[in-house]
Amino acid sequence: MTSPVRALQGARATRRLLAGAPVPAGWTAEAVKTQVRLAAGRVQREAGIVRVGVGRFDVAGFSVPSLAFLHQEIFVKLAYYFRAERPDPVIVDGGSNIGMSVFFFKTLYPNARVLAFEPAGRAFDLLRRNVQVNTVDGVELHPVALGREDADVPFYEDPADPATFRMSTRPGRLDGSASAVAQRRLSSFISDRLDLLKLDVEGAEDDILGELTDSGALARIDQVIVEYHHHLDPERDFLDRFLERLRDNGFAYQVSAAERVAERKSRTPPFRDVLVYARRRNSPST
């Protein structure tokens, strides 16, 4: 299949997915442009990175496939879309990677304040580059992992594949080398109302939510979007506890996941990414 054919199919799929979506004017047209550029390979290549225009932003990534995946999930499928109650929401972006989610939030809410956390060294370098090159105001960058306690912890990544999204503080998530990174309690960064907590932290989400609950900081959060890594360990069934913790702290939630029916033939529970969206029933504490 030729690149022009892929580009045309990508444009049609993007328009279909965004039809009727609650996004600002011009969003679909810009998303189509980016999808076409990526499908056709019309990117800038330099010093081991690739660059593509995403709306008004110049975004650098490690590869065309990784940029295409991030843009599709975030700007087209709108995985992290939320409706803020004020024009300048405060957002925690846990697991920012190279910053595609940061640019999503700043496109949706230009006056937002975003606290971006990314412990992977090479990903953080690109995150910092992307924010600086685009002179994005209101973004705080933190090269740390999030967890239950302040400590230095092992971080597992593959030096040969910096584009992988499976880097984690959880052993077994990735067959790669481990290095020590700083881990911090998220509650120490939340002193006032938080409009959105977004987490894509490859298995650390249970510890983070537990720490927020124990510290009382969860009471100051209005909305939560989490990519929950269900059955990362086939012996652990903690999704129910995660959802119960949200419910017991005043949240209503929605859950979505794709299932491969063929996997039912196995007695071993398959790993699955589960998207959890939760919204507080009453206004958060301030």
C-alpha positions as CSV (number, residue, x, y, z in Angstrom):
1,M,0.0,0.0,0.0
2,T,1.4,3.4,-1.0
3,S,1.8,6.3,1.4
4,P,-0.8,8.4,-0.5
5,V,-3.3,5.7,0.0
6,R,-2.5,5.4,3.7
7,A,-2.7,9.2,4.0
8,L,-6.1,9.3,2.3
9,Q,-7.4,6.5,4.6
10,G,-6.0,8.2,7.6
11,A,-7.7,11.5,6.7
12,R,-11.1,9.8,6.3
13,A,-10.7,7.8,9.5
14,T,-9.8,11.0,11.4
15,R,-12.8,12.9,10.1
16,R,-15.0,10.0,11.1
17,L,-13.7,9.7,14.6
18,L,-13.9,13.4,15.3
19,A,-17.4,13.9,13.7
20,G,-19.5,15.7,16.3
21,A,-16.7,15.7,18.9
22,P,-16.8,18.6,21.5
23,V,-13.6,20.2,20.3
24,P,-12.8,23.8,19.3
25,A,-13.3,25.0,15.8
26,G,-10.6,23.9,13.4
27,W,-9.5,20.9,15.5
28,T,-10.5,18.3,12.9
29,A,-8.8,20.1,10.0
30,E,-5.5,20.3,12.0
31,A,-5.8,16.7,13.1
32,V,-6.3,15.6,9.5
33,K,-3.2,17.5,8.4
34,T,-1.0,15.9,11.1
35,Q,-2.3,12.4,10.3
36,V,-1.7,12.9,6.6
37,R,1.9,14.2,7.2
38,L,2.6,11.1,9.4
39,A,1.0,8.6,7.0
40,A,2.9,10.1,4.0
41,G,6.2,10.3,5.9
42,R,6.3,14.1,5.5
43,V,8.3,14.8,8.7
44,Q,11.6,16.5,9.5
45,R,14.4,14.2,10.4
46,E,17.4,15.3,12.4
47,A,19.9,13.8,14.8
48,G,17.9,10.7,15.7
49,I,14.5,12.4,16.0
50,V,11.6,13.2,13.8
51,R,9.5,16.3,13.9
52,V,5.9,17.0,12.8
53,G,3.5,19.9,13.1
54,V,0.6,19.3,15.5
55,G,-1.6,22.4,15.2
56,R,0.5,25.3,16.1
57,F,3.1,23.1,17.8
58,D,6.4,21.6,16.4
59,V,6.6,18.2,18.1
60,A,9.7,16.0,18.1
61,G,9.5,12.3,18.7
62,F,11.7,9.2,18.5
63,S,10.0,7.7,15.4
64,V,7.1,8.2,13.0
65,P,5.1,5.2,14.3
66,S,5.4,6.5,18.0
67,L,4.3,10.0,17.0
68,A,1.4,8.6,14.9
69,F,0.3,6.4,17.8
70,L,0.4,9.3,20.3
71,H,-1.4,11.7,18.0
72,Q,-4.1,9.2,17.1
73,E,-4.8,8.3,20.8
74,I,-4.7,11.8,22.1
75,F,-5.8,14.2,19.4
76,V,-8.0,12.0,17.3
77,K,-9.5,9.4,19.8
78,L,-9.5,12.1,22.5
79,A,-8.5,9.7,25.2
80,Y,-7.8,12.6,27.7
81,Y,-10.6,14.9,26.8
82,F,-12.4,16.5,29.7
83,R,-14.7,19.5,30.3
84,A,-13.2,22.0,32.7
85,E,-15.3,24.2,34.9
86,R,-13.0,27.2,34.4
87,P,-10.9,28.5,31.5
88,D,-7.6,28.1,33.3
89,P,-7.7,24.6,34.8
90,V,-4.9,23.0,36.7
91,I,-3.8,19.7,35.3
92,V,-1.4,17.0,36.5
93,D,-0.1,15.0,33.6
94,G,1.5,11.9,35.1
95,G,3.5,10.1,32.4
96,S,4.0,12.9,29.9
97,N,6.4,11.0,27.7
98,I,7.5,13.5,24.9
99,G,4.7,15.9,25.7
100,M,1.9,15.1,23.2
101,S,-0.6,15.1,26.0
102,V,0.8,18.5,27.3
103,F,0.1,20.0,23.8
104,F,-3.4,18.4,23.8
105,F,-4.3,20.1,27.1
106,K,-2.8,23.4,26.0
107,T,-4.7,23.2,22.7
108,L,-8.0,22.5,24.6
109,Y,-7.3,25.0,27.3
110,P,-4.6,27.5,26.3
111,N,-4.6,29.1,29.8
112,A,-4.2,25.8,31.6
113,R,-1.5,25.2,34.1
114,V,0.0,21.8,33.5
115,L,2.3,19.9,35.9
116,A,4.1,17.3,33.7
117,F,5.9,14.3,35.2
118,E,8.2,12.0,33.2
119,P,11.0,9.9,34.8
120,A,12.5,8.4,31.6
121,G,15.6,10.5,30.8
122,R,15.5,10.5,27.0
123,A,11.8,11.1,26.9
124,F,12.1,13.9,29.4
125,D,14.8,15.5,27.3
126,L,12.4,15.6,24.3
127,L,9.6,16.8,26.5
128,R,11.7,19.7,27.7
129,R,12.8,20.4,24.1
130,N,9.2,20.4,22.9
131,V,8.0,22.8,25.6
132,Q,11.0,25.1,25.2
133,V,11.0,25.2,21.4
134,N,7.3,26.0,21.3
135,T,7.6,28.6,24.1
136,V,4.6,27.1,26.0
137,D,3.7,29.0,29.1
138,G,2.1,27.5,32.2
139,V,3.9,24.2,32.0
140,E,6.0,22.8,34.9
141,L,8.4,20.0,34.1
142,H,9.3,17.4,36.7
143,P,11.8,14.6,35.8
144,V,10.5,12.2,38.5
145,A,8.3,9.2,38.9
146,L,5.2,9.2,41.1
147,G,4.6,6.7,43.8
148,R,3.7,6.1,47.4
149,E,6.8,7.5,49.0
150,D,9.7,9.9,48.3
151,A,12.6,7.6,47.4
152,D,15.0,6.6,44.7
153,V,13.5,3.7,42.9
154,P,14.5,1.3,40.0
155,F,13.2,2.4,36.6
156,Y,13.1,-0.1,33.8
157,E,13.6,1.0,30.3
158,D,15.1,-0.3,27.0
159,P,18.0,1.9,25.9
160,A,17.8,0.5,22.4
161,D,14.1,1.6,22.1
162,P,13.5,5.0,23.6
163,A,10.1,5.1,21.8
164,T,8.6,2.3,23.9
165,F,5.7,3.2,26.1
166,R,6.3,0.4,28.6
167,M,9.0,2.1,30.7
168,S,8.0,1.6,34.3
169,T,9.0,1.4,38.0
170,R,7.3,-2.0,38.0
171,P,9.7,-4.9,37.4
172,G,8.5,-7.2,34.6
173,R,6.8,-4.5,32.6
174,L,9.7,-4.3,30.3
175,D,12.7,-6.6,29.7
176,G,15.3,-3.9,29.9
177,S,17.9,-2.4,32.2
178,A,17.1,-0.7,35.4
179,S,18.5,2.7,36.6
180,A,17.7,4.7,39.7
181,V,15.2,7.6,39.4
182,A,13.7,10.0,41.9
183,Q,10.2,9.1,43.0
184,R,7.9,11.6,44.7
185,R,4.5,11.6,46.4
186,L,2.0,13.5,44.2
187,S,0.2,14.9,47.2
188,S,3.2,17.2,47.8
189,F,2.4,19.0,44.5
190,I,-1.3,19.5,45.1
191,S,-2.0,22.3,47.5
192,D,-5.2,23.6,46.0
193,R,-8.0,22.5,43.7
194,L,-6.8,20.2,40.8
195,D,-9.2,20.1,37.8
196,L,-7.8,17.0,36.2
197,L,-5.4,14.2,37.3
198,K,-4.2,12.2,34.2
199,L,-2.2,9.1,34.8
200,D,-0.4,6.8,32.3
201,V,2.3,5.4,34.6
202,E,2.6,1.7,33.6
203,G,1.4,0.1,36.8
204,A,2.1,2.7,39.4
205,E,-1.5,4.0,39.4
206,D,-2.6,1.9,42.4
207,D,0.2,3.3,44.6
208,I,-0.4,6.9,43.4
209,L,-4.1,6.7,44.1
210,G,-3.5,5.1,47.5
211,E,-1.1,7.8,48.5
212,L,-3.5,10.6,47.4
213,T,-6.2,8.9,49.5
214,D,-4.0,8.5,52.6
215,S,-2.8,12.1,52.4
216,G,-6.2,13.6,51.8
217,A,-5.1,15.2,48.5
218,L,-7.7,13.2,46.5
219,A,-10.4,15.4,48.1
220,R,-9.0,18.3,46.1
221,I,-9.2,16.6,42.7
222,D,-12.3,17.1,40.4
223,Q,-11.7,14.7,37.6
224,V,-9.5,11.7,37.0
225,I,-8.4,10.0,33.7
226,V,-6.3,6.9,34.2
227,E,-4.9,4.3,31.8
228,Y,-5.2,1.4,34.2
229,H,-2.9,-1.5,33.5
230,H,-5.2,-4.5,34.3
231,H,-3.5,-7.8,34.9
232,L,0.0,-6.4,34.4
233,D,0.6,-9.2,36.9
234,P,-1.9,-12.0,36.1
235,E,-2.0,-12.9,39.8
236,R,-3.2,-9.4,40.8
237,D,-6.9,-8.4,40.5
238,F,-6.8,-4.9,41.8
239,L,-9.0,-3.0,39.4
240,D,-12.0,-3.5,41.6
241,R,-10.1,-2.0,44.6
242,F,-9.0,0.9,42.4
243,L,-12.6,1.6,41.3
244,E,-13.9,1.2,44.9
245,R,-11.4,3.7,46.1
246,L,-12.7,6.2,43.6
247,R,-16.3,5.5,44.5
248,D,-15.7,5.7,48.3
249,N,-14.0,9.1,47.8
250,G,-17.0,10.6,46.0
251,F,-16.4,9.8,42.3
252,A,-18.6,8.4,39.7
253,Y,-16.7,6.5,37.0
254,Q,-16.9,5.1,33.5
255,V,-14.7,2.3,32.2
256,S,-13.8,1.3,28.7
257,A,-11.5,-1.4,27.2
258,A,-11.2,-3.5,24.1
259,E,-11.4,-7.3,24.4
260,R,-10.0,-9.9,22.1
261,V,-12.5,-12.8,22.4
262,A,-9.9,-15.3,21.2
263,E,-8.0,-14.7,24.5
264,R,-10.9,-16.3,26.4
265,K,-9.6,-19.8,25.5
266,S,-6.7,-19.3,28.0
267,R,-7.1,-19.6,31.7
268,T,-4.4,-17.0,32.3
269,P,-6.0,-13.5,32.4
270,P,-4.6,-11.4,29.6
271,F,-3.1,-7.9,30.2
272,R,-5.4,-5.1,29.2
273,D,-5.2,-1.3,29.1
274,V,-8.4,-0.1,30.7
275,L,-9.3,3.6,30.4
276,V,-11.0,4.9,33.6
277,Y,-12.7,8.3,33.6
278,A,-14.0,9.6,37.0
279,R,-15.7,12.8,38.0
280,R,-16.4,14.0,41.5
281,R,-20.1,14.0,42.3
282,N,-19.7,17.2,44.4
283,S,-17.2,20.1,44.1
284,P,-13.7,19.2,45.4
285,S,-12.3,20.6,48.6
286,T,-10.0,23.7,48.3
